Amino acid sequence: MFDSILVVCAGNICRSPTAEYVLKDKLSNTRIDVSSAGLTALEGKPADSVAQELASEHGIDMGPHKGRQLNSSLVAQNSLILVMEQRHVQDLCARYPEARGKTFLLGKWLGDKEVPDPYRQSREAFEHVFELIDSACSAWQKYL
């Protein structure tokens, strides 16, 4: 059983905060702690406004989010790490070998589907990413 989940992407303002808050919503009746960070985080920045708007339309408030950089302490204190792309698995495990074995694609249960970065793209790109993240989080629920 996992007691803490860290969701990781690049900048920690689009995909990982969306997945963090979607997972928090889906796991609200559990004691699992969910947080997020970025491999190249825009530290202290709020979630992207389009990502926040979409989440809000689904009843999820991402207002409290502030971007933060991934570090060894976050890797150590989380029992599961979910990333958006295969290269994130490789980058993260190269930097933090101790993360190997507990780092997986968010889209693992969707045929190892990657979640593309919608940063500075159209609202449609963000909608596509939100749907992917929501489906992937639902797929993870039965394993958590």
C-alpha positions as CSV (number, residue, x, y, z in Angstrom):
1,M,0.0,0.0,0.0
2,F,1.2,3.5,-0.9
3,D,0.9,6.3,1.7
4,S,2.4,9.1,-0.4
5,I,2.5,9.8,-4.1
6,L,4.7,12.4,-5.9
7,V,3.6,13.5,-9.4
8,V,6.5,14.8,-11.5
9,C,6.7,16.6,-14.9
10,A,9.1,19.2,-16.2
11,G,8.0,22.7,-15.0
12,N,5.5,21.7,-12.3
13,I,2.9,24.2,-13.6
14,C,0.7,22.2,-16.1
15,R,0.7,18.4,-16.0
16,S,2.0,17.4,-12.5
17,P,-0.2,19.9,-10.6
18,T,-3.2,18.9,-12.6
19,A,-2.5,15.2,-11.8
20,E,-1.8,16.1,-8.2
21,Y,-5.1,17.8,-7.7
22,V,-7.1,15.3,-9.8
23,L,-5.6,12.4,-7.7
24,K,-6.3,14.3,-4.4
25,D,-9.9,14.6,-5.5
26,K,-10.2,10.9,-6.5
27,L,-8.4,9.8,-3.3
28,S,-10.1,12.2,-0.9
29,N,-11.6,9.3,1.1
30,T,-8.1,7.8,1.7
31,R,-5.1,8.8,3.8
32,I,-2.8,8.9,0.8
33,D,-0.8,12.2,0.6
34,V,-0.4,13.5,-2.9
35,S,2.0,16.2,-4.0
36,S,4.0,17.3,-7.1
37,A,7.3,18.7,-8.2
38,G,9.2,19.4,-11.4
39,L,12.5,18.2,-12.9
40,T,13.1,21.8,-14.1
41,A,10.5,23.5,-12.0
42,L,9.3,27.1,-12.3
43,E,9.6,27.5,-8.5
44,G,6.9,29.4,-6.7
45,K,4.8,29.9,-9.9
46,P,1.1,29.1,-9.8
47,A,-0.4,26.4,-12.0
48,D,-1.0,27.5,-15.6
49,S,-4.2,29.6,-15.9
50,V,-5.7,27.3,-18.5
51,A,-4.9,24.2,-16.4
52,Q,-6.5,25.9,-13.4
53,E,-9.6,26.9,-15.5
54,L,-10.1,23.4,-16.7
55,A,-9.7,21.9,-13.2
56,S,-12.2,24.4,-11.9
57,E,-14.7,23.4,-14.5
58,H,-14.4,19.9,-13.1
59,G,-14.9,21.1,-9.5
60,I,-11.1,21.1,-8.6
61,D,-9.4,24.1,-7.1
62,M,-5.7,24.3,-8.0
63,G,-5.3,27.8,-6.6
64,P,-3.0,26.8,-3.7
65,H,-0.4,25.2,-6.1
66,K,3.1,26.7,-6.2
67,G,5.8,25.1,-8.5
68,R,8.6,23.3,-6.7
69,Q,11.8,21.6,-7.7
70,L,12.3,17.9,-7.3
71,N,15.0,17.0,-4.8
72,S,16.3,13.9,-3.0
73,S,14.2,14.5,0.1
74,L,11.0,14.4,-2.0
75,V,12.1,11.3,-3.7
76,A,12.9,9.6,-0.3
77,Q,9.7,10.6,1.4
78,N,7.3,9.4,-1.3
79,S,6.4,5.7,-1.8
80,L,5.3,6.1,-5.4
81,I,6.4,8.6,-8.1
82,L,4.3,9.1,-11.2
83,V,5.8,10.9,-14.2
84,M,4.4,12.0,-17.6
85,E,6.9,10.8,-20.1
86,Q,9.3,7.9,-20.5
87,R,12.2,10.4,-20.6
88,H,11.1,11.6,-17.1
89,V,11.6,8.1,-15.8
90,Q,15.1,8.0,-17.2
91,D,16.0,11.5,-16.1
92,L,14.6,11.0,-12.6
93,C,16.3,7.6,-12.0
94,A,19.6,8.9,-13.4
95,R,19.6,11.7,-10.9
96,Y,18.1,9.7,-8.1
97,P,18.9,6.0,-8.5
98,E,17.0,5.3,-5.3
99,A,13.8,6.2,-7.2
100,R,14.1,3.2,-9.5
101,G,11.4,0.6,-8.7
102,K,8.9,3.2,-7.4
103,T,8.8,5.5,-10.5
104,F,6.2,4.8,-13.2
105,L,4.4,6.5,-16.0
106,L,1.1,8.1,-14.9
107,G,-0.3,6.4,-18.0
108,K,1.0,3.0,-17.0
109,W,-2.5,1.4,-16.9
110,L,-3.4,3.0,-20.2
111,G,-0.9,1.0,-22.1
112,D,2.1,3.1,-20.9
113,K,0.6,6.2,-22.6
114,E,2.7,9.4,-22.2
115,V,1.0,12.7,-21.3
116,P,2.3,15.4,-23.7
117,D,3.2,18.9,-22.5
118,P,0.5,21.4,-23.2
119,Y,2.6,24.4,-22.1
120,R,2.0,27.5,-24.3
121,Q,-0.4,25.5,-26.5
122,S,-4.1,25.8,-27.3
123,R,-7.0,25.2,-24.8
124,E,-7.7,22.1,-26.9
125,A,-4.3,20.7,-26.0
126,F,-4.9,21.4,-22.3
127,E,-8.4,19.7,-22.6
128,H,-6.7,16.6,-24.2
129,V,-4.1,16.5,-21.5
130,F,-6.7,16.9,-18.7
131,E,-8.8,14.0,-20.2
132,L,-5.6,11.8,-20.3
133,I,-4.7,12.7,-16.8
134,D,-8.2,12.1,-15.5
135,S,-8.3,8.7,-17.2
136,A,-4.8,7.7,-15.9
137,C,-5.7,8.8,-12.4
138,S,-8.9,6.7,-12.5
139,A,-6.9,3.7,-13.8
140,W,-4.4,4.1,-10.9
141,Q,-7.2,4.2,-8.3
142,K,-7.7,0.5,-8.1
143,Y,-4.0,0.0,-7.3
144,L,-3.9,2.5,-4.5
